């Protein structure tokens, strides 16, 4: 059994699809850019926003920061509410705690937003620590978020596992020698997760606990 289990937030604990895509669309409209179909905006769920804007549009860091500011404007007002809890997540978290694991959130979402989401869905009580990025988009890479969480936890972290739905979760955890269970019910494909190096795949929320306890 793992001593500490790190959980991604977006696409792993909750489904933020509507809120994030609406926030991206708002940011693009505010800067006079064409808004692509919603299906293309799902790529923004998981990766750091700055990185995704720069990669998609080939823009400078300063241009990307303007888009991120507009994104946060909509997200704080409305997008954060356009979110759904994956059914079965509270039960899975409780089962893992009952099995003796300490649970931690490690997300590229700004920490204040992550806390609001967790509190809205009454999930905060399951986690010993919530580690996220800062509002100025520092510490957005998943490896940096996990490094911050490990620093906060200290030597008691023990044997660790990551659970996430995108390659960024897998690669960020791998940078610290931590294996990852891929959450296929989120926004990453099986190919994306396995190519990044996920040690196991949970096809559904119901699979999370048996897969984790079976490792």
C-alpha positions in Angstrom: 0.0 0.0 0.0 1.2 3.5 -0.7 1.8 5.9 2.1 0.9 9.1 0.1 -1.3 9.3 -3.0 -1.2 12.5 -5.0 -4.3 13.4 -7.0 -4.6 15.7 -10.0 -7.8 17.8 -9.8 -9.2 18.7 -13.2 -10.2 15.6 -15.1 -9.4 13.3 -12.2 -11.6 14.4 -9.2 -14.0 16.7 -11.0 -15.0 17.4 -14.6 -14.3 21.1 -15.3 -14.9 20.8 -19.1 -17.6 23.5 -19.4 -16.0 26.0 -17.1 -12.5 25.8 -18.5 -13.5 25.8 -22.2 -15.9 28.8 -21.5 -13.0 30.6 -19.8 -10.7 30.0 -22.7 -13.3 31.1 -25.2 -13.8 34.3 -23.2 -10.1 35.0 -23.1 -9.8 34.5 -26.9 -12.8 36.8 -27.6 -11.4 39.5 -25.3 -8.2 39.6 -27.3 -9.9 39.5 -30.7 -9.1 35.9 -31.6 -11.4 33.4 -33.2 -12.8 30.8 -30.9 -12.4 27.3 -32.2 -14.9 24.5 -31.6 -15.3 23.4 -28.0 -13.8 20.0 -28.8 -10.5 21.8 -29.5 -10.6 23.7 -26.3 -10.5 20.5 -24.2 -6.7 20.5 -24.8 -6.6 23.3 -22.1 -7.7 20.9 -19.4 -4.7 19.7 -17.6 -1.6 21.5 -19.0 -0.4 24.8 -17.5 -2.4 27.6 -19.2 0.6 29.7 -20.2 2.3 26.7 -21.8 -0.9 25.8 -23.7 -1.5 29.3 -25.1 2.2 29.7 -26.1 2.2 26.2 -27.8 -1.1 26.8 -29.6 -0.6 30.3 -30.9 3.2 30.7 -30.9 2.8 33.8 -28.8 5.2 35.5 -26.4 5.1 35.0 -22.7 3.7 38.5 -22.2 0.9 37.9 -24.8 0.1 34.6 -23.1 -0.1 36.3 -19.7 -2.8 38.6 -21.0 -4.9 35.7 -22.1 -4.4 34.0 -18.7 -5.6 37.1 -17.0 -8.8 37.2 -19.0 -9.2 33.4 -18.4 -9.0 34.0 -14.6 -11.4 36.9 -14.9 -14.2 34.7 -16.3 -13.2 31.6 -14.3 -13.4 33.4 -10.9 -16.8 34.9 -11.7 -18.5 32.0 -13.4 -16.3 29.2 -14.8 -15.4 27.8 -11.4 -19.1 27.0 -10.9 -19.3 25.3 -14.3 -17.9 22.1 -12.9 -19.2 18.6 -12.0 -18.0 16.0 -9.4 -17.3 12.6 -10.9 -19.7 10.2 -9.3 -18.0 7.8 -6.9 -15.0 10.1 -6.1 -15.9 10.7 -2.4 -16.4 7.0 -1.8 -13.1 6.2 -3.5 -11.2 8.8 -1.5 -12.7 7.5 1.7 -11.8 3.9 0.9 -8.2 4.9 0.2 -8.0 6.8 3.5 -9.5 3.8 5.3 -6.8 1.7 3.8 -4.2 4.0 5.5 -3.1 6.3 2.7 -2.5 10.0 3.1 -4.2 11.9 0.2 -2.8 15.1 -1.4 -4.0 17.3 -4.3 -1.3 18.3 -6.8 -2.7 20.5 -9.5 -1.5 23.1 -12.0 -4.7 25.1 -11.2 -4.0 28.1 -8.9 -4.2 27.0 -5.4 -7.0 29.4 -4.3 -9.2 28.1 -7.2 -8.4 24.5 -6.3 -9.5 25.1 -2.7 -12.7 26.7 -3.8 -13.5 23.7 -6.1 -12.7 21.2 -3.3 -14.8 23.0 -0.8 -17.7 23.3 -3.2 -17.9 19.6 -3.6 -17.0 18.8 0.1 -13.8 17.1 -0.9 -11.3 19.2 1.1 -11.8 17.0 4.2 -10.1 14.0 2.4 -6.8 15.8 1.8 -3.9 16.5 4.1 -2.5 19.0 1.7 -3.6 21.0 -1.4 -0.7 22.0 -3.6 -1.3 24.1 -6.7 0.2 26.9 -8.7 0.2 30.6 -7.8 -2.2 33.2 -9.3 0.8 34.7 -11.2 1.2 31.3 -12.9 4.4 30.4 -11.1 4.9 26.8 -10.1 2.6 25.6 -12.9 4.6 22.6 -14.2 3.4 19.4 -12.5 6.9 18.5 -11.5 7.2 21.8 -9.7 3.9 21.4 -8.0 4.8 17.9 -6.8 8.2 19.3 -5.6 6.4 21.9 -3.6 4.1 19.3 -2.1 7.0 17.0 -1.2 8.8 19.9 0.5 5.7 20.6 2.6 5.2 16.9 3.5 8.8 16.4 4.5 10.4 13.0 5.1 7.1 11.4 6.1 5.9 11.2 2.5 6.9 7.5 2.3 6.0 5.4 -0.7 4.1 7.6 -3.2 1.7 7.3 -6.1 0.2 9.9 -8.5 -3.2 9.7 -10.0 -4.0 11.9 -13.1 -5.6 12.0 -16.5 -3.0 13.6 -18.7 0.7 13.0 -19.6 1.7 16.0 -17.6 0.7 14.2 -14.5 2.7 11.1 -15.4 5.8 13.0 -16.5 5.7 15.4 -13.6 5.5 12.5 -11.1 8.2 10.5 -13.0 10.6 13.4 -12.4 10.4 12.6 -8.7 10.5 8.8 -9.2 6.8 8.5 -8.4 4.6 6.1 -10.5 1.3 7.2 -11.9 -2.1 5.5 -12.3 -3.8 7.0 -15.4 -7.4 8.1 -14.9 -8.8 7.2 -18.4 -12.3 8.6 -17.5 -10.7 12.1 -17.7 -9.4 14.0 -20.7 -6.3 12.0 -21.7 -6.3 9.0 -24.0 -5.0 5.5 -23.2 -2.2 6.1 -25.7 -1.2 9.4 -24.1 -1.1 7.9 -20.6 0.7 4.7 -21.5 3.3 6.4 -23.7 4.1 8.8 -20.9 4.7 5.8 -18.7 1.6 5.3 -16.5 2.1 2.0 -14.6 -1.6 1.2 -14.6 -4.9 2.6 -16.0 -8.2 3.1 -14.2 -10.9 3.1 -16.9 -13.6 4.4 -14.6 -13.8 5.9 -11.1 -15.0 2.5 -9.9 -11.7 1.1 -11.0 -9.5 3.5 -9.0 -9.5 1.8 -5.6 -9.0 -1.8 -6.9 -6.3 -0.7 -9.3 -4.4 1.3 -6.7 -4.7 -1.3 -4.0 -3.6 -4.0 -6.4 -0.3 -2.3 -7.2 
